[in-house]
């Protein structure tokens, strides 16, 4: 009986390297896509919270004239989105500012996606959020 060497073992040599080379790019693209979706979802949450807080702060103001408190609150909360947010715009509608009226805050920001260079995503995504609160002007304390 003659002993034949195992030729099947040598036929698979290098196949793991080829599989790794073929699977690495799709895995990296999938991870970058997940990062882009996470960045947009996180920024969306911060913009919604900023609109809500800006409307709440403006609704508690003593008068509609200086809406700076709502603007500051909206900008500070939307600024928590990180360095990927640019062009933050806070607009307060206090035209119905009276007891029983309402105050509306609209926030717009742009989330940068262009640093995820391997993906063919647009350079930025514009997000909008609107929140309306009943106005309850506080009276001046004596």
C-alpha positions in Angstrom: 0.0 0.0 0.0 1.4 3.3 -1.0 0.8 6.4 1.1 -0.4 9.4 -0.9 0.1 12.9 0.5 -3.0 15.0 1.4 -3.4 17.2 -1.6 -6.7 18.5 -0.5 -5.1 20.5 2.3 -2.8 22.4 -0.1 -5.7 23.3 -2.4 -7.2 25.5 0.4 -4.0 27.4 1.1 -4.6 31.2 0.9 -8.3 31.0 0.7 -8.7 32.8 4.1 -6.7 35.7 2.8 -8.8 36.0 -0.3 -12.0 35.9 1.8 -10.6 38.6 4.1 -9.8 40.8 1.2 -13.2 40.3 -0.3 -15.2 40.8 2.9 -13.3 43.8 4.5 -14.6 46.6 2.2 -18.3 45.7 2.6 -17.9 45.4 6.4 -16.2 48.8 6.6 -18.9 50.4 4.4 -21.6 48.9 6.6 -19.9 50.3 9.7 -19.6 53.7 8.2 -23.3 53.6 7.2 -24.2 52.8 10.7 -22.1 55.7 12.0 -23.9 58.0 9.6 -27.3 56.8 10.7 -26.3 57.2 14.3 -25.0 60.7 13.8 -28.3 61.7 12.1 -30.4 60.1 14.8 -28.4 61.6 17.6 -28.6 65.1 16.0 -32.4 64.7 15.5 -32.9 63.9 19.2 -30.9 67.0 20.2 -32.7 69.3 17.8 -36.1 68.0 19.0 -35.0 68.6 22.6 -33.7 72.0 21.8 -36.9 73.1 20.1 -38.9 71.8 23.0 -36.7 73.6 25.6 -36.7 76.8 23.6 -40.5 76.8 23.3 -40.8 76.1 27.0 -38.4 78.8 28.0 -40.1 81.4 25.8 -43.5 80.4 27.0 -42.5 81.2 30.6 -41.1 84.6 29.8 -42.6 87.7 31.2 -43.2 89.3 27.8 -42.7 88.4 24.2 -40.4 91.3 23.5 -37.0 89.8 24.6 -37.0 86.2 23.3 -33.3 85.9 24.1 -33.9 83.3 26.8 -35.6 80.9 24.4 -32.9 81.6 21.8 -30.1 80.9 24.2 -31.8 77.7 25.5 -32.4 76.4 22.0 -28.8 77.2 20.9 -27.2 75.7 24.0 -29.2 72.4 23.7 -28.8 72.1 19.9 -25.1 72.8 20.4 -24.8 69.5 22.3 -25.0 67.7 19.0 -21.2 68.0 18.7 -18.8 69.3 16.2 -20.8 67.8 13.3 -23.5 70.4 13.5 -23.2 73.7 11.7 -25.6 76.6 10.8 -27.9 76.5 13.7 -31.0 78.7 13.4 -33.5 79.3 16.2 -36.7 81.1 15.4 -39.4 81.9 18.0 -43.0 82.8 17.1 -44.4 84.8 19.9 -47.2 86.4 17.9 -49.8 84.7 20.1 -48.1 85.4 23.4 -50.8 85.9 25.9 -52.4 83.8 28.7 -54.0 80.9 26.9 -52.0 81.6 23.7 -49.0 79.7 22.4 -45.3 80.0 21.6 -43.7 78.1 18.8 -40.0 77.4 18.4 -38.5 76.3 15.1 -34.9 75.0 15.0 -32.9 74.2 11.8 -29.4 72.8 11.8 -27.1 71.1 9.3 -25.3 67.8 10.2 -22.1 67.2 8.4 -21.6 63.8 6.8 -18.8 64.6 4.4 -16.1 63.2 6.7 -17.4 59.7 6.1 -15.5 59.7 2.8 -15.9 56.1 1.8 -19.7 56.4 1.6 -21.5 58.1 -1.2 -23.6 60.2 1.2 -24.5 63.9 0.7 -22.1 66.3 2.3 -24.7 67.4 4.9 -28.2 66.7 6.1 -30.6 69.5 7.1 -32.7 68.8 10.2 -35.8 70.7 11.3 -37.7 70.6 14.6 -40.8 72.5 15.7 -42.3 72.6 19.2 -45.3 74.5 20.4 -46.1 75.2 24.0 -49.0 77.1 25.6 -47.8 80.5 26.8 -48.1 81.1 30.6 -46.5 84.5 31.1 -45.3 84.9 34.6 -46.3 88.0 36.5 -43.8 90.4 37.8 -43.2 89.8 41.5 -43.6 92.7 43.8 
